[in-house]
Amino acid sequence: MTPEKVKTSIRTFPSSAEIVPEPLGVVLVISAWNYPILLSLDPVVGAIAAGNAVVLKPSEIALLQQKWDKIFYTGNGRVGKIVMTAAAKHLTPFGLELGGKSPVVVDSNNNLLVTARRIISGKWGLNNGQACISPDYVITTKEYAPKLVDALKTELEQFYGKNPLESEDLSRIVSSNHFARLSKLLNDDKVSGTIVYGGEKDEKKLRIAPTILLDVPQDSSIMGEEIFGPLLPVITVHKLEESIDVINSGEKPLAAYVFTNDKNFKEQFVKNVSSG
């Protein structure tokens, strides 16, 4: 916030000039439920460093009726639309850090063991799937899917044991509301018959075991929203190149992952899949 001296034009000699940063004023920061401390402090630090006063609301139930000088929201698109609508009434500038279904594309040309372990670490090891950059669904070929699923099953047992609901390493679901939301996704008629691993639940302890779903229909509710939980759909295609069309047919993903040693496909993926 220190003023910065700048050169002036010869036409305004002998004047001097400086750029004086001004705080916007009072900033409303709304954080997300899954990482409430990190996602609160990150924008708050920036806002205070810039000289603003801050009102922090660590949930999606906001103080949006008031007039603010800036609003910063981290969370999902549904609430993001509410924030934008409220901001428009006062022409309030805003920043939205939103999510998106993050795909994982797995080629047969890769180290299967390493791939399985990294998917498990990113999906279930990262707050049991309750993270914005957590792998949301996997795309692989029909031919390779059985090998990948078997590897995931084997490694999941290494990570969480034969009874994952009792594992001290498995994060619980954040609340009863989100437990009910995930249970509803899992109990969907289009989804329940696709479970190939896991599916166990303990409502009292708010725990859901790591669950793999194979060939979930694209029009099912689980494929229409971010999962934010331990459910991992595996979508199969005939050729890996088709995965790019599958990804691009939906909303822009927050993160996109690809496991391949094929240089040409790697370049094709980076060129054609927009994320982040």
C-alpha positions, 0 to 999 in steps of 0.5 A: 500500500506504499505510494509509488513514485512515477515519472512525469511527462516533460509537458508537466515540468516541474511537477512530481507524481505518485500512485497512491493505492486506495483500499476498496473499503469494506470487503465481504468474504464468504468461505466454503465448508470443506476447508473453512480456515484456509479458504477464509484466511487466504482472501482475508489476508489479501484484503487486510493487506490492501487496507480494507475492513473485512466481514468474514462469513464462513458459510454460504448463508451470506449477508448479501442484502447489505452494500459492500465494496467487494465480495469474495466467494469460494464455493459452488456455482449455485451460490455463486449465482446468488452472490452475483445477483446480489452484487449486481443490485449495487454494482459491487465488484466480486471475485468467485472461486468456483468448482467444477467436476474434475476428470481423471483420464487414464491411458493403458500406456502408464504405470498402473500401480503408480496411477492407482495409488495417486488416484486414491491419494487424490480422491480418498486421501484428500479429505475423503473426496471433500475437496474442490480439486479431488478427482470427480470421475475417471475416464478410461477405455472399456478394454482397460477399465477392468485392470484399473478397477482391480488395481484400485480395489487392491490398493484401497485395501492396502490404504484402508484395510478390509473394513474402511469404515473402521479405518482411522485414516478415512475422513468422515463426512462433514455433516448429516446434510452432506451425508444425506446428499451423498446417500441420495446420489448413491441410491439413485436407480441409475447409480445403485446397480453400478457399484463394483466396490464399497458402498458401505455407510454408517450414518451415526459416525457420518462415514461412507466407504470409498466407492467405485462405480462403473459405467454410470449413465451420463444423465444420472444426478451424480454426473450432473453435479460435483460429488464432494465425497468418496464416490468415484464413477468410472466412465468408459469409452472405446478410444481414449481420444473420446474422453476429450469430448466427454469432458468438454460436453460438461461444465469447465472442470476446476482441475483435469488429470491425465495418466499417460506416457503417450506424448502425442495424447498428452499434447492433445489433452493439454491443447483441447481440455481447458481447466483451472 
